[in-house]
């Protein structure tokens, strides 16, 4: 009889108890989700905006937060950047030292995004350029202004999360520039550009946002040209063009060093 009872325990009670543990765990998880809504009844009304974060819309509080029990505080499921990148890995798939600075402080992603609801696309706290201007000086102070900068299209050239390129450019500089100025560059390889500086060539002569010189040049022609071509050029310029500020450009294509004299991009 004793052995029969032991066998019954091994075959029936213990397996049933193990299964009961799984049931209890599932019930606990359901209870946690239910408790979020029970205790935080006005949660949906606390956050406003026509765009809603998917976990929030689905009442999946534990997708980002830990169940905090009776502790009256918000408990995240980890460091904020780690919590967000668990669902958005492509946005931060670069070494951390290359990330946009706001991502690396305590507020991290919430410096620019709202975690529950927002009035702006991508759950942004505000639209560009206003959002960017919170940290960056975007005041127009010069006469010649790059159209994307003037129109507040910051993300047309820059990646707001960070990149391996200068100034968080979305691509190497020459690729960003030729996306709009393909006719200016023609079919040139970046190594064939006038400055011969590859991906960074454009910045040797042009500014990205605004300038006091035509064409967003860093200096006026011929002074810009004389920074590199300083042999007998001043006398040559005086003889050929006098005081004409575009003297060099009358004969030379500033982008293609292979162009023949007198065959500028305007010919």
PyMOL commands that set and color helices and strands:
alter all, ss='L'
color gray80, all
select helices_A, chain A and resi 2-39+43-46+54-57+61-63+80-85+89-92+96-98+101-104+108-111+121-123+130-133+147-150+154-156+166-168+173-178+182-185+190-192+198-204+214-216+223-226+233-241+247-250
alter helices_A, ss='H'
color red, helices_A
select strands_A, chain A and resi 51-52+117-118+144-145+210-211
alter strands_A, ss='S'
color yellow, strands_A
deselect
rebuild
show_as cartoon
